[in-house]
Amino acid sequence: ALIQRLYLRIGLADLFVGIGVILQGPIMFLMIWKGKEMPNIENLAYISYFVTATAVKISVFMNCVLGMVRCLNIAKPFYQINERVLCNCTLLYMAIWMLVAGIDLWQFTVIREKADQNMFIVKSLIIKALPGFGLARLSMHEHQKAPSYLSYQL
């Protein structure tokens, strides 16, 4: 029963990844060609980034958990895995990545106020989204230039 629930959680996370990726195409189109007419279109990009970045991390984590559970089942067939602890670890991991994505978006809106361009959002949050760039930005001094691999430095 645990294995089936893990597959279900992986499927749900992948479904959210798929929905987020499918929505990114129309969001890019609207931001590039209709950005001036729709002043709040960047909120869709923020939501898409938040959902997709979190769901990707959860999917990878759940696949790792599934691999560990399968290995434990093979090595020790009668070992009982505490599902409550497993669920709490998953929720903690999801909360951490939701916090990281939130910090990214907060840092991005601070940066975006300085450079108000829809193409900047498309490049940074949709085309080359790297969760965690906000944490790197927080750790730098104001006068430091960010490394080129950070997504807001395109």
Secondary structure, 3 states (H helix, E strand, C coil): CHHHHHHHHHHHHHHHHHHHHHHHHHHHHHHHHCCCCCCCCHHHHHHHHHHHHHHHHHHHHHHHHHHHHHHHHHHCCCCCCCHHHHHHHHHHHHHHHHHHHHHHHHHHHHHHHHCCCHHHHHHHHHHCCCCCHHHHHHCCCCCCCCCCCCHHHC
